[in-house]
Amino acid sequence: MSLCRALSRIDRFLAAILLTVAFASVVPARGEAAVVAAWLTDAGIMLLFFLHGARLSPEAALAGARHWRLHVMVFGSTFALFPLLVVALHRLAPELLSPPLWAGLLLLGALPSTIQASIAFTSVAGGNVSAALCSASASNLIGTVLSPLIAGMLLASSAPVSAHAMFAIVLQLLVPFLAGQLLRPLIGGFILRHGLALKCVDYGSILLIVYAAFSEGVVNGIWHHVDAAQLLRLALIDAALLAIVMTVLTCASRWLGFSRADEITIVFCGSKKSLASGVAIATVLFAGHVGLAIIPIMLFHQIQLMVCASLARRYARMEPLSTKSPYVSHARNAV
């Protein structure tokens, strides 16, 4: 019974990723199959970011801009606090992990926040949903450009990013994203009406990326370069990063006088990292050790879901927010 309860807490998407990793470990793409997988991966990345661009509403991202202090907290955590913590840990204890795993952690620090998870947890906890929608959407809009740039700077000493890689980022990530934004007036309604089908395309693209990445890693002996001890250390580092960021955001929100609704939004939006953006950017930035580089992002994704689910329920059990709060109605209506 306890095993079933534990399995029910595992994110289904992450479970699919783990099964894909296992399949790639047993049946990796080789030879011509690897060439086809690489081509499909490039197409999947472009499709993924095209759909992101077509789905994100600039109006929604800009709505609630008057809560600038809240957004500064979220963006500061996403694009400054996370990178600084990872860099500090890397310099203090570089021997804890192998270089590819450190590269994945450095990329993790540069990633934007999630959208769906941030809004969902904020809603369940009774936070400021409209501000969560604004911050999470803007984080992804800004992160499309800013995350690869930050990752390039962080990786300059350990895994230099070539001009070719930066051009590939522009071609495979930014161009499709902007194309989606430009075509949004024409296809935005269709996308909203077929959200489930397009979500399957979204997840399928990521699974394809993971399969191609781990196939390449297996062919190059990926599992000979990582052991159980390193995976355990990596999981502990991921958990520590999340705990530090959430603690800093909670204390700073209360010290600065934010309402509980805003505190919830800041904690959930400022502590998330996007798995979708992570695997796509890693595939473009890294070569030869992509499989190892995305392991930190995959572990962090599962840890953040479990921790945030528990925290959201704890917030929801607290005393109801004052009816004077202008954000209560937004949160209750969204639940």
C-alpha positions as CSV (number, residue, x, y, z in Angstrom):
1,M,0.0,0.0,0.0
2,S,2.8,2.4,0.9
3,L,4.5,1.5,-2.4
4,C,1.3,2.4,-4.3
5,R,1.0,5.7,-2.4
6,A,4.6,6.5,-3.2
7,L,4.2,5.8,-6.9
8,S,1.1,8.0,-7.0
9,R,3.2,10.9,-5.9
10,I,5.6,10.6,-8.8
11,D,4.8,13.1,-11.6
12,R,3.5,11.1,-14.6
13,F,5.5,13.1,-17.0
14,L,8.7,12.5,-15.1
15,A,7.8,8.8,-15.0
16,A,7.6,8.9,-18.8
17,I,11.0,10.6,-19.0
18,L,12.5,7.9,-16.7
19,L,11.0,5.1,-18.9
20,T,12.4,6.9,-22.0
21,V,15.8,7.0,-20.3
22,A,15.6,3.3,-19.5
23,F,14.5,2.5,-23.1
24,A,17.4,4.6,-24.5
25,S,19.8,2.7,-22.2
26,V,18.7,-0.6,-23.6
27,V,17.9,0.3,-27.2
28,P,19.9,3.4,-28.1
29,A,19.8,4.9,-31.5
30,R,22.9,4.1,-33.5
31,G,24.2,4.7,-37.0
32,E,21.5,6.0,-39.4
33,A,18.9,5.8,-36.7
34,A,20.9,8.2,-34.6
35,V,21.1,10.6,-37.6
36,V,17.3,10.5,-37.9
37,A,16.8,10.9,-34.2
38,A,19.1,14.0,-34.3
39,W,17.1,15.5,-37.1
40,L,13.8,14.8,-35.3
41,T,15.2,16.2,-32.2
42,D,16.1,19.5,-33.9
43,A,12.6,19.6,-35.4
44,G,11.1,18.8,-32.0
45,I,13.0,21.6,-30.3
46,M,11.8,24.1,-32.9
47,L,8.2,22.9,-32.6
48,L,8.4,23.1,-28.8
49,F,9.4,26.7,-28.8
50,F,7.1,27.6,-31.6
51,L,4.2,26.3,-29.5
52,H,5.5,28.2,-26.5
53,G,5.5,31.4,-28.5
54,A,2.0,30.8,-29.9
55,R,0.5,29.9,-26.5
56,L,2.0,32.7,-24.4
57,S,-0.1,35.9,-24.5
58,P,2.0,39.1,-24.2
59,E,-1.1,40.7,-22.7
60,A,-1.3,38.1,-20.0
61,A,2.4,38.4,-19.3
62,L,2.1,42.2,-18.9
63,A,-1.1,42.1,-16.9
64,G,-0.6,43.0,-13.3
65,A,2.6,44.9,-14.0
66,R,1.7,47.3,-11.2
67,H,2.9,44.7,-8.7
68,W,6.5,45.4,-9.7
69,R,7.9,44.6,-6.3
70,L,6.5,41.1,-6.5
71,H,7.9,40.6,-10.0
72,V,11.3,41.9,-9.1
73,M,11.4,39.3,-6.3
74,V,10.5,36.5,-8.7
75,F,12.8,37.5,-11.5
76,G,15.7,38.2,-9.0
77,S,15.3,34.7,-7.6
78,T,15.0,33.0,-11.0
79,F,17.8,34.8,-12.8
80,A,20.1,36.0,-10.0
81,L,19.7,34.1,-6.7
82,F,19.7,30.6,-8.3
83,P,22.8,31.2,-10.6
84,L,24.7,32.8,-7.7
85,L,24.0,29.8,-5.4
86,V,25.1,27.3,-8.0
87,V,28.3,29.2,-8.9
88,A,29.2,29.6,-5.2
89,L,28.7,25.8,-4.6
90,H,30.7,24.9,-7.7
91,R,33.6,27.0,-6.5
92,L,33.4,25.8,-3.0
93,A,33.2,22.0,-3.8
94,P,34.0,21.3,-7.5
95,E,34.9,17.7,-6.6
96,L,31.4,16.8,-5.5
97,L,30.2,16.1,-9.1
98,S,31.6,15.4,-12.5
99,P,32.0,18.3,-15.0
100,P,28.9,17.3,-17.1
101,L,26.7,17.2,-14.0
102,W,28.1,20.6,-12.9
103,A,27.3,21.9,-16.3
104,G,23.7,20.7,-15.9
105,L,23.5,22.4,-12.5
106,L,24.8,25.6,-13.9
107,L,22.2,25.4,-16.7
108,L,19.5,24.7,-14.1
109,G,20.4,27.9,-12.3
110,A,19.8,29.9,-15.5
111,L,16.4,28.4,-16.5
112,P,13.1,30.4,-16.4
113,S,10.3,29.5,-14.1
114,T,7.5,27.1,-15.0
115,I,4.0,28.4,-16.0
116,Q,1.4,25.6,-15.3
117,A,3.0,24.3,-12.1
118,S,3.6,27.8,-10.7
119,I,0.0,28.9,-11.3
120,A,-1.5,25.6,-10.2
121,F,0.3,25.5,-6.8
122,T,-0.4,29.2,-6.3
123,S,-4.1,28.6,-6.9
124,V,-4.2,25.6,-4.5
125,A,-2.4,27.5,-1.8
126,G,-4.7,30.5,-2.1
127,G,-2.2,33.0,-3.5
128,N,-2.3,35.8,-6.0
129,V,-3.1,33.9,-9.1
130,S,-3.2,36.9,-11.5
131,A,0.3,37.9,-10.4
132,A,1.5,34.3,-10.7
133,L,0.2,34.3,-14.3
134,C,2.0,37.5,-15.1
135,S,5.3,36.5,-13.4
136,A,5.5,33.0,-14.8
137,S,4.5,34.0,-18.3
138,A,7.0,36.9,-18.3
139,S,9.7,34.7,-16.9
140,N,9.3,32.3,-19.9
141,L,9.2,35.2,-22.3
142,I,12.3,36.8,-20.9
143,G,14.0,33.4,-20.3
144,T,13.9,32.5,-24.0
145,V,16.6,35.1,-24.5
146,L,18.1,35.5,-21.1
147,S,18.5,31.9,-20.0
148,P,20.9,30.8,-22.8
149,L,22.9,34.0,-22.3
150,I,23.2,33.4,-18.5
151,A,24.0,29.8,-19.1
152,G,26.7,30.7,-21.6
153,M,28.4,33.0,-19.1
154,L,28.2,30.5,-16.3
155,L,29.6,27.7,-18.5
156,A,32.3,29.9,-20.0
157,S,35.0,28.4,-17.7
158,S,33.8,24.8,-17.5
159,A,32.1,24.1,-20.8
160,P,32.8,27.0,-23.2
161,V,29.9,27.9,-25.5
162,S,31.0,28.4,-29.1
163,A,29.6,31.0,-31.5
164,H,28.1,28.2,-33.5
165,A,26.2,27.1,-30.4
166,M,24.9,30.6,-29.8
167,F,23.8,30.8,-33.4
168,A,22.0,27.5,-33.0
169,I,20.2,28.9,-30.0
170,V,18.9,31.8,-32.0
171,L,17.9,29.6,-34.9
172,Q,16.4,26.7,-33.0
173,L,14.9,28.5,-30.0
174,L,14.4,32.2,-30.5
175,V,13.3,32.2,-34.1
176,P,10.5,29.6,-33.7
177,F,9.4,31.4,-30.5
178,L,9.1,34.7,-32.3
179,A,7.4,33.1,-35.2
180,G,4.8,31.6,-32.8
181,Q,4.3,35.1,-31.2
182,L,3.8,36.6,-34.7
183,L,1.3,33.9,-35.8
184,R,-0.5,33.9,-32.5
185,P,-3.4,36.2,-33.8
186,L,-4.0,33.6,-36.5
187,I,-3.5,30.3,-34.6
188,G,-4.0,31.3,-30.9
189,G,-7.7,30.4,-30.9
190,F,-7.0,27.0,-32.4
191,I,-4.3,26.3,-29.8
192,L,-6.6,27.2,-27.0
193,R,-9.3,24.9,-28.4
194,H,-7.0,22.0,-28.8
195,G,-4.9,22.3,-25.6
196,L,-4.9,18.6,-24.8
197,A,-3.6,17.6,-28.3
198,L,-0.9,20.2,-28.3
199,K,0.1,19.3,-24.8
200,C,0.7,15.8,-26.1
201,V,2.9,17.3,-28.9
202,D,4.7,19.4,-26.2
203,Y,5.4,16.4,-24.0
204,G,6.2,14.1,-27.0
205,S,8.8,16.6,-28.2
206,I,10.5,16.6,-24.8
207,L,10.5,12.8,-24.7
208,L,12.1,12.6,-28.1
209,I,14.8,15.1,-27.0
210,V,15.5,12.9,-23.9
211,Y,15.6,9.7,-26.0
212,A,18.1,11.2,-28.5
213,A,20.2,12.8,-25.7
214,F,20.5,9.6,-23.7
215,S,21.0,7.4,-26.8
216,E,24.0,9.6,-27.6
217,G,25.2,9.3,-24.0
218,V,24.8,5.5,-23.9
219,V,26.8,5.1,-27.1
220,N,29.5,7.2,-25.5
221,G,29.4,5.3,-22.2
222,I,27.3,7.7,-20.1
223,W,26.6,5.2,-17.3
224,H,30.3,4.5,-16.9
225,H,30.8,8.2,-15.8
226,V,28.1,8.4,-13.1
227,D,27.5,6.2,-10.1
228,A,24.9,5.9,-7.3
229,A,27.0,8.1,-5.0
230,Q,27.1,11.0,-7.5
231,L,23.3,10.7,-8.1
232,L,22.7,10.8,-4.3
233,R,25.0,13.9,-4.0
234,L,23.2,15.5,-6.9
235,A,19.8,14.9,-5.4
236,L,20.9,16.4,-2.1
237,I,22.3,19.4,-3.9
238,D,19.1,19.9,-5.8
239,A,17.0,19.6,-2.6
240,A,19.4,22.0,-0.8
241,L,19.1,24.6,-3.6
242,L,15.3,24.5,-3.5
243,A,15.2,24.7,0.3
244,I,17.6,27.7,0.4
245,V,15.7,29.6,-2.3
246,M,12.3,28.9,-0.7
247,T,13.5,30.0,2.7
248,V,15.1,33.2,1.4
249,L,11.9,34.1,-0.6
250,T,9.7,33.4,2.4
251,C,11.8,35.4,4.9
252,A,12.3,38.3,2.4
253,S,8.6,38.4,1.5
254,R,7.6,38.7,5.2
255,W,10.4,41.2,6.0
256,L,9.3,43.4,3.1
257,G,5.7,43.4,4.2
258,F,4.1,41.4,1.3
259,S,0.6,40.0,2.0
260,R,0.3,36.2,2.4
261,A,-1.2,35.9,-1.1
262,D,1.8,37.7,-2.6
263,E,4.2,35.6,-0.5
264,I,2.7,32.4,-1.8
265,T,3.1,33.7,-5.4
266,I,6.7,34.7,-4.8
267,V,7.6,31.4,-3.2
268,F,6.1,29.2,-5.9
269,C,7.0,31.3,-8.9
270,G,10.5,32.1,-7.7
271,S,11.5,28.6,-6.8
272,K,10.5,26.7,-10.0
273,K,12.7,25.8,-13.0
274,S,11.3,24.7,-16.4
275,L,12.1,21.2,-17.4
276,A,10.8,21.8,-21.0
277,S,13.2,24.8,-21.5
278,G,16.0,22.9,-19.7
279,V,16.1,19.8,-21.9
280,A,15.8,21.9,-25.1
281,I,18.5,24.4,-24.2
282,A,20.8,21.6,-23.0
283,T,20.4,19.8,-26.3
284,V,21.5,22.9,-28.2
285,L,24.3,23.9,-25.8
286,F,26.0,20.6,-25.1
287,A,27.4,17.9,-27.3
288,G,28.5,14.4,-26.3
289,H,27.3,14.6,-22.7
290,V,23.7,15.9,-23.0
291,G,22.3,12.9,-21.1
292,L,24.4,13.7,-18.0
293,A,23.7,17.4,-18.3
294,I,19.9,17.1,-18.1
295,I,20.0,14.7,-15.1
296,P,20.2,17.6,-12.6
297,I,17.2,19.3,-14.2
298,M,15.1,16.1,-14.2
299,L,15.9,15.4,-10.5
300,F,15.1,19.0,-9.5
301,H,11.8,18.9,-11.4
302,Q,10.6,15.9,-9.4
303,I,11.8,17.4,-6.1
304,Q,10.2,20.7,-6.7
305,L,6.8,19.1,-7.5
306,M,6.8,17.0,-4.4
307,V,7.9,19.8,-2.1
308,C,5.6,22.4,-3.6
309,A,2.6,20.0,-3.5
310,S,3.2,19.5,0.3
311,L,3.7,23.2,0.9
312,A,0.6,24.2,-1.1
313,R,-1.5,22.0,1.0
314,R,0.1,23.5,4.2
315,Y,-0.7,27.0,3.0
316,A,-4.3,26.0,2.1
317,R,-4.8,24.6,5.7
318,M,-3.9,28.0,7.2
319,E,-6.5,30.5,8.3
320,P,-8.4,32.0,5.4
321,L,-7.0,35.3,4.0
322,S,-8.6,38.5,5.1
323,T,-11.5,39.4,2.8
324,K,-9.9,42.8,2.5
325,S,-7.2,41.3,0.4
326,P,-7.8,42.3,-3.3
327,Y,-6.3,39.0,-4.4
328,V,-8.6,36.5,-2.5
329,S,-11.3,36.5,-5.2
330,H,-8.7,35.8,-7.9
331,A,-7.3,32.9,-6.0
332,R,-10.7,31.4,-5.1
333,N,-12.1,31.7,-8.5
334,A,-9.1,29.9,-10.0
335,V,-9.3,26.9,-7.7
